[in-house]
Amino acid sequence: MTPGIVAAAAVPHVPTLGLPENTPDFQLTLVEGERALGRVLRELKPDLFVVNSSHWVCTFGWYATCQSLHQGTCVADEAPDLIPGIAYKRKGDAEFASALVDEWQARGIPGGRNDTPHYAWDYGSLVPLLHLDPEAEVPVVQIPTVILSDLAECMLAARAVHATAKRLGRRVVYIASSAFSHALVRGRHLKPTAERAALDQKFIGLLKRGAVGEAIAWLPEYSRAAVAEMNGKPLAGMLGALQALEEEGARLEGEQYGGYAQSSGSGNANVVVWRR
């Protein structure tokens, strides 16, 4: 099996997906989509998931979780009533995470190791994995969203994931845990504006066509107009991972699992891109 990035996906993490009693009917399509996507991703026999979370936010540098075992309790600090404490226990990949930090540093990206035993996961990392990999079979390395990075650096950081995977012989699924449009309002049932929803559908359409170059070229404009979550940085990482694949001659295509659904004005969907 060929090492490197084998798929890259954008997945939702809205906190109401964490516990079934909190999930409204209009978001069930997101849960069903994540479960279906998880089944096909696990069929790819990945060695690990690299999760780029919108909710692990670092100001200056990039960190990778170097723990060999991730174990603790996740509380949604901004919504503790929705996720008051979900226990997790998942394998890590300390060798890969350390090698990724070395690769970042070699490329001039400020990076460091998160190897503290006291680190607790954010819900943006955990919630998608509850459905993508409910039995916690696949090891996980987390990477953050970095405030002082730009879209180009996010892409470069993700390209380093591909390079590290190839060097170590790992098959990696890159997961961008992110909404698309993200102009939040109070009221979970409220949808994005029609204009922002249309922008989301156009961007999702590019991913489904495997039109990585077009998506990269449009990303800055799309992110501003749609108010993409974290200014589009996790989506940039996803595109950087796919760009690395494309440069090796891979022909790409995408697929959406489940529907498009709202959460407090944001637009969410499960979309994956992989080799044809």
C-alpha positions as CSV (number, residue, x, y, z in Angstrom):
1,M,0.0,0.0,0.0
2,T,1.3,3.4,-1.0
3,P,2.3,5.6,2.0
4,G,1.4,9.3,2.4
5,I,-1.9,11.1,2.5
6,V,-4.6,8.7,1.3
7,A,-7.6,11.0,1.8
8,A,-8.4,14.4,3.2
9,A,-11.7,15.3,4.6
10,A,-13.6,18.3,6.0
11,V,-15.9,17.2,8.8
12,P,-18.2,19.0,11.2
13,H,-17.7,19.2,15.0
14,V,-20.7,21.2,16.3
15,P,-21.1,20.3,20.0
16,T,-24.6,19.0,19.6
17,L,-23.2,16.1,17.7
18,G,-21.3,14.9,20.8
19,L,-24.2,13.3,22.7
20,P,-27.2,11.9,20.9
21,E,-29.7,13.4,23.3
22,N,-28.5,16.9,22.2
23,T,-28.6,16.3,18.4
24,P,-31.6,18.1,16.8
25,D,-33.3,16.3,13.9
26,F,-31.9,18.7,11.3
27,Q,-28.4,17.7,12.3
28,L,-28.9,14.0,12.1
29,T,-27.7,14.0,8.5
30,L,-24.3,15.2,9.8
31,V,-24.0,12.3,12.2
32,E,-25.1,9.8,9.6
33,G,-22.7,11.3,7.1
34,E,-19.8,11.1,9.5
35,R,-20.6,7.5,10.3
36,A,-20.8,6.5,6.6
37,L,-17.6,8.5,5.9
38,G,-15.8,6.8,8.8
39,R,-16.6,3.4,7.4
40,V,-15.1,4.1,4.0
41,L,-12.1,5.8,5.6
42,R,-11.4,2.8,7.8
43,E,-11.6,0.6,4.7
44,L,-8.5,2.5,3.4
45,K,-6.6,0.9,6.2
46,P,-4.9,4.1,7.4
47,D,-2.1,4.0,10.0
48,L,-3.4,7.1,11.6
49,F,-5.7,10.1,11.4
50,V,-4.1,13.6,11.6
51,V,-6.8,15.9,13.0
52,N,-6.5,19.6,12.3
53,S,-9.0,21.1,14.8
54,S,-10.5,24.5,14.6
55,H,-10.8,24.4,18.4
56,W,-7.2,23.7,19.4
57,V,-6.0,27.2,18.9
58,C,-2.3,28.1,19.2
59,T,-1.1,31.7,18.8
60,F,2.4,31.5,17.5
61,G,3.5,28.0,16.5
62,W,2.5,24.5,15.3
63,Y,2.4,21.7,17.8
64,A,1.8,18.0,17.3
65,T,0.5,15.7,20.0
66,C,3.3,13.3,20.9
67,Q,1.6,11.2,23.5
68,S,1.5,7.5,22.7
69,L,-1.9,7.3,24.4
70,H,-4.6,9.9,24.5
71,Q,-6.7,9.5,27.5
72,G,-8.9,11.9,29.5
73,T,-12.2,13.7,29.6
74,C,-13.3,16.3,27.0
75,V,-15.4,19.2,28.2
76,A,-16.6,21.8,25.7
77,D,-15.4,24.9,27.5
78,E,-17.7,27.1,25.5
79,A,-20.7,24.8,25.9
80,P,-20.3,22.7,29.0
81,D,-24.0,22.0,29.1
82,L,-23.7,20.2,25.7
83,I,-20.5,18.3,26.4
84,P,-20.1,18.2,30.2
85,G,-17.5,15.4,30.0
86,I,-16.9,12.7,27.4
87,A,-14.3,10.2,28.3
88,Y,-11.8,9.2,25.6
89,K,-9.0,6.7,25.2
90,R,-7.3,6.5,21.8
91,K,-3.9,5.5,20.6
92,G,-1.4,8.1,19.5
93,D,1.7,7.9,17.2
94,A,4.6,9.5,19.0
95,E,7.1,8.6,16.3
96,F,5.1,10.3,13.6
97,A,4.3,13.4,15.7
98,S,7.9,13.9,16.6
99,A,9.0,13.4,12.9
100,L,6.3,15.9,11.8
101,V,7.7,18.6,14.1
102,D,11.1,18.0,12.7
103,E,9.7,18.3,9.2
104,W,8.0,21.6,10.1
105,Q,11.2,23.0,11.5
106,A,13.2,21.9,8.5
107,R,10.7,23.8,6.3
108,G,11.0,27.0,8.4
109,I,7.6,26.5,10.1
110,P,7.7,27.2,13.9
111,G,6.8,23.9,15.5
112,G,7.1,22.1,18.8
113,R,6.1,18.9,20.6
114,N,3.0,18.6,22.8
115,D,4.1,15.8,25.1
116,T,2.5,16.9,28.4
117,P,0.6,14.1,30.1
118,H,-1.9,16.7,31.3
119,Y,-3.1,17.8,27.9
120,A,-6.9,17.4,27.4
121,W,-8.6,17.2,24.0
122,D,-10.8,19.9,22.6
123,Y,-14.2,19.0,21.3
124,G,-13.3,19.9,17.8
125,S,-10.9,17.0,17.8
126,L,-13.1,14.5,19.7
127,V,-16.6,15.0,18.3
128,P,-15.9,13.9,14.7
129,L,-13.9,10.9,15.8
130,L,-16.8,9.7,17.9
131,H,-18.6,8.9,14.6
132,L,-15.7,8.4,12.2
133,D,-14.1,5.8,14.4
134,P,-16.4,4.9,17.2
135,E,-14.3,1.9,18.3
136,A,-11.1,4.0,18.5
137,E,-9.2,1.7,16.2
138,V,-7.1,4.3,14.3
139,P,-4.2,6.1,16.1
140,V,-4.6,9.9,16.2
141,V,-2.1,12.8,16.0
142,Q,-3.7,16.3,16.5
143,I,-2.4,19.6,15.1
144,P,-3.8,23.0,15.9
145,T,-5.1,26.1,14.1
146,V,-2.4,28.7,14.4
147,I,-3.6,32.3,14.7
148,L,-0.4,33.9,13.3
149,S,-0.3,31.5,10.3
150,D,-1.6,32.5,6.9
151,L,-3.3,30.3,4.4
152,A,0.0,29.6,2.6
153,E,1.6,28.4,5.9
154,C,-1.4,26.2,6.7
155,M,-1.0,24.5,3.3
156,L,2.8,24.1,3.9
157,A,2.2,22.6,7.3
158,A,-0.2,20.0,5.8
159,R,2.3,19.2,2.9
160,A,4.7,18.4,5.7
161,V,2.2,15.8,6.9
162,H,2.4,14.1,3.5
163,A,6.2,14.2,3.4
164,T,6.5,12.8,6.9
165,A,4.0,10.0,6.1
166,K,6.0,9.0,3.0
167,R,9.2,9.0,4.9
168,L,7.9,6.8,7.7
169,G,5.8,4.6,5.5
170,R,2.5,5.6,7.1
171,R,-0.9,5.8,5.4
172,V,-2.6,9.0,6.7
173,V,-6.1,10.4,6.5
174,Y,-6.0,14.2,7.0
175,I,-9.0,15.5,8.8
176,A,-9.9,19.2,8.8
177,S,-12.4,19.6,11.7
178,S,-14.2,22.7,10.5
179,A,-17.4,24.2,9.4
180,F,-17.6,25.9,6.0
181,S,-19.3,29.3,6.5
182,H,-19.2,30.3,10.1
183,A,-20.9,33.7,10.7
184,L,-22.5,32.6,14.0
185,V,-25.7,33.9,15.5
186,R,-27.7,32.8,18.5
187,G,-30.2,30.1,17.6
188,R,-29.0,26.7,16.7
189,H,-31.8,26.2,14.1
190,L,-30.7,29.3,12.1
191,K,-29.2,28.7,8.7
192,P,-26.4,30.6,6.9
193,T,-27.6,33.4,4.7
194,A,-28.6,32.3,1.2
195,E,-25.5,34.0,-0.2
196,R,-23.2,32.2,2.2
197,A,-24.9,28.9,1.7
198,A,-24.4,29.3,-2.1
199,L,-20.7,30.0,-1.6
200,D,-20.4,26.9,0.5
201,Q,-22.1,24.8,-2.2
202,K,-19.7,26.2,-4.8
203,F,-16.7,25.4,-2.6
204,I,-18.0,21.9,-1.8
205,G,-18.6,21.4,-5.6
206,L,-14.9,22.2,-6.3
207,L,-13.9,19.6,-3.7
208,K,-16.3,17.0,-5.1
209,R,-14.7,17.6,-8.6
210,G,-11.2,17.2,-7.2
211,A,-10.5,20.7,-8.5
212,V,-7.8,21.4,-5.9
213,G,-6.1,24.2,-7.9
214,E,-9.3,26.1,-8.4
215,A,-10.2,25.7,-4.7
216,I,-6.8,27.0,-3.6
217,A,-7.1,30.0,-5.9
218,W,-10.6,30.9,-4.7
219,L,-10.0,30.1,-1.0
220,P,-8.9,33.6,0.1
221,E,-12.0,35.2,-1.5
222,Y,-14.3,32.4,-0.4
223,S,-13.1,32.6,3.2
224,R,-13.7,36.3,3.4
225,A,-17.1,36.3,1.7
226,A,-18.4,33.1,3.5
227,V,-16.8,34.0,6.8
228,A,-15.2,30.5,6.9
229,E,-14.4,29.1,10.3
230,M,-11.0,30.2,11.6
231,N,-10.6,32.3,8.3
232,G,-10.4,29.1,6.3
233,K,-7.2,27.8,7.9
234,P,-8.2,24.2,8.4
235,L,-9.6,24.1,4.9
236,A,-6.3,25.4,3.7
237,G,-4.6,22.6,5.4
238,M,-6.8,20.1,3.7
239,L,-6.1,21.7,0.3
240,G,-2.3,21.6,1.0
241,A,-2.4,17.9,1.7
242,L,-4.3,17.4,-1.5
243,Q,-2.0,19.6,-3.4
244,A,1.0,17.4,-2.4
245,L,-0.9,14.4,-3.7
246,E,-1.8,16.1,-7.0
247,E,1.8,17.2,-7.6
248,E,2.8,13.5,-7.6
249,G,0.4,12.9,-10.4
250,A,-2.7,11.7,-8.5
251,R,-6.0,12.3,-10.1
252,L,-8.4,13.3,-7.4
253,E,-12.2,13.3,-6.9
254,G,-14.4,14.0,-3.9
255,E,-17.6,12.8,-2.4
256,Q,-20.1,14.2,0.2
257,Y,-21.5,11.9,2.8
258,G,-24.8,13.1,4.3
259,G,-26.4,16.5,3.8
260,Y,-25.5,20.1,4.4
261,A,-26.9,21.4,7.8
262,Q,-26.8,24.4,9.9
263,S,-25.7,25.2,13.4
264,S,-26.3,28.7,14.7
265,G,-25.7,30.3,11.3
266,S,-22.8,28.0,10.2
267,G,-22.8,25.6,7.3
268,N,-21.6,22.1,7.8
269,A,-21.0,19.0,5.7
270,N,-18.8,15.9,5.4
271,V,-16.7,16.0,2.3
272,V,-13.7,13.8,1.4
273,V,-11.3,14.0,-1.5
274,W,-9.1,11.1,-2.5
275,R,-7.5,9.4,-5.5
276,R,-9.8,8.3,-8.4
